[in-house]
Amino acid sequence: MKIIYTIHALKRIKERNINRSDVEACVQRPDKLIYENKIRKAIRKIGNKALVVVYREEEKCIIIITAYATSKIEKYFSLT
């Protein structure tokens, strides 16, 4: 499926020094996926951080809204 980045997403990815290949891997193979109405959050562990990619899926494409890395892994992955 084609992946399209919003201008906002491109700015944030650049500001936050996140690789687009990591963003795409997160969406395609997330460790965890959260559904919130039409918006999805794909989460993937990368080292001691979690990469969170917020996106929506259209009929023929995925639209990346934003992405960020967080050290608050426990917020997304419980230890149990």
BALOBA-1460 file (C-alpha; in Angstrom, 3 decimals):
// residues 80
<rec num="1" residu="m" x="0.000" y="0.000" z="0.000"/>
<rec num="2" residu="k" x="1.303" y="3.466" z="-0.878"/>
<rec num="3" residu="i" x="2.476" y="5.634" z="2.038"/>
<rec num="4" residu="i" x="1.889" y="9.393" z="1.908"/>
<rec num="5" residu="y" x="3.298" y="11.864" z="4.440"/>
<rec num="6" residu="t" x="1.489" y="15.056" z="5.416"/>
<rec num="7" residu="i" x="3.569" y="18.239" z="5.482"/>
<rec num="8" residu="h" x="3.205" y="18.205" z="9.266"/>
<rec num="9" residu="a" x="4.565" y="14.660" z="9.457"/>
<rec num="10" residu="l" x="7.559" y="15.489" z="7.267"/>
<rec num="11" residu="k" x="8.401" y="18.506" z="9.444"/>
<rec num="12" residu="r" x="8.112" y="16.548" z="12.693"/>
<rec num="13" residu="i" x="10.122" y="13.582" z="11.389"/>
<rec num="14" residu="k" x="12.908" y="15.939" z="10.329"/>
<rec num="15" residu="e" x="12.798" y="17.927" z="13.613"/>
<rec num="16" residu="r" x="12.834" y="14.744" z="15.669"/>
<rec num="17" residu="n" x="15.556" y="13.097" z="13.587"/>
<rec num="18" residu="i" x="13.447" y="10.015" z="12.818"/>
<rec num="19" residu="n" x="14.257" y="7.855" z="9.795"/>
<rec num="20" residu="r" x="11.458" y="7.420" z="7.275"/>
<rec num="21" residu="s" x="12.427" y="3.753" z="6.983"/>
<rec num="22" residu="d" x="11.715" y="3.359" z="10.729"/>
<rec num="23" residu="v" x="8.343" y="5.083" z="10.293"/>
<rec num="24" residu="e" x="7.401" y="2.760" z="7.442"/>
<rec num="25" residu="a" x="8.598" y="-0.342" z="9.318"/>
<rec num="26" residu="c" x="6.547" y="0.749" z="12.326"/>
<rec num="27" residu="v" x="3.383" y="1.048" z="10.227"/>
<rec num="28" residu="q" x="3.983" y="-2.197" z="8.331"/>
<rec num="29" residu="r" x="5.151" y="-4.307" z="11.296"/>
<rec num="30" residu="p" x="4.076" y="-2.676" z="14.569"/>
<rec num="31" residu="d" x="4.662" y="-4.288" z="17.945"/>
<rec num="32" residu="k" x="1.336" y="-2.810" z="19.029"/>
<rec num="33" residu="l" x="-1.536" y="-1.154" z="17.178"/>
<rec num="34" residu="i" x="-4.095" y="1.158" z="18.796"/>
<rec num="35" residu="y" x="-7.330" y="2.067" z="17.011"/>
<rec num="36" residu="e" x="-8.977" y="5.421" z="17.792"/>
<rec num="37" residu="n" x="-11.904" y="5.962" z="15.422"/>
<rec num="38" residu="k" x="-10.339" y="6.355" z="11.958"/>
<rec num="39" residu="i" x="-6.908" y="7.133" z="13.391"/>
<rec num="40" residu="r" x="-4.377" y="4.440" z="14.209"/>
<rec num="41" residu="k" x="-1.253" y="4.502" z="16.342"/>
<rec num="42" residu="a" x="1.432" y="2.030" z="15.375"/>
<rec num="43" residu="i" x="4.023" y="1.482" z="18.098"/>
<rec num="44" residu="r" x="7.357" y="-0.236" z="17.703"/>
<rec num="45" residu="k" x="10.199" y="-0.690" z="20.170"/>
<rec num="46" residu="i" x="13.502" y="0.697" z="18.962"/>
<rec num="47" residu="g" x="16.245" y="0.240" z="21.522"/>
<rec num="48" residu="n" x="15.122" y="1.743" z="24.826"/>
<rec num="49" residu="k" x="12.449" y="3.912" z="23.183"/>
<rec num="50" residu="a" x="9.118" y="3.449" z="21.475"/>
<rec num="51" residu="l" x="8.420" y="4.921" z="18.058"/>
<rec num="52" residu="v" x="4.799" y="6.033" z="17.728"/>
<rec num="53" residu="v" x="3.381" y="6.705" z="14.271"/>
<rec num="54" residu="v" x="-0.070" y="8.260" z="13.988"/>
<rec num="55" residu="y" x="-1.785" y="7.593" z="10.673"/>
<rec num="56" residu="r" x="-5.039" y="6.906" z="8.882"/>
<rec num="57" residu="e" x="-5.706" y="4.296" z="6.272"/>
<rec num="58" residu="e" x="-7.525" y="5.253" z="3.106"/>
<rec num="59" residu="e" x="-8.736" y="2.883" z="0.406"/>
<rec num="60" residu="k" x="-5.454" y="2.797" z="-1.527"/>
<rec num="61" residu="c" x="-2.948" y="4.509" z="0.757"/>
<rec num="62" residu="i" x="-1.720" y="5.141" z="4.272"/>
<rec num="63" residu="i" x="-1.467" y="8.780" z="5.327"/>
<rec num="64" residu="i" x="1.157" y="9.485" z="7.987"/>
<rec num="65" residu="i" x="-0.028" y="12.296" z="10.266"/>
<rec num="66" residu="t" x="2.876" y="12.484" z="12.728"/>
<rec num="67" residu="a" x="5.576" y="10.411" z="14.391"/>
<rec num="68" residu="y" x="7.529" y="10.685" z="17.612"/>
<rec num="69" residu="a" x="9.895" y="8.666" z="19.774"/>
<rec num="70" residu="t" x="9.282" y="8.381" z="23.502"/>
<rec num="71" residu="s" x="11.204" y="6.903" z="26.402"/>
<rec num="72" residu="k" x="7.884" y="6.201" z="28.164"/>
<rec num="73" residu="i" x="7.756" y="2.626" z="26.888"/>
<rec num="74" residu="e" x="5.663" y="1.492" z="29.866"/>
<rec num="75" residu="k" x="2.846" y="3.749" z="28.642"/>
<rec num="76" residu="y" x="2.497" y="1.541" z="25.567"/>
<rec num="77" residu="f" x="3.855" y="-1.815" z="26.722"/>
<rec num="78" residu="s" x="2.880" y="-3.252" z="30.085"/>
<rec num="79" residu="l" x="5.332" y="-5.516" z="31.865"/>
<rec num="80" residu="t" x="2.692" y="-8.190" z="32.494"/>
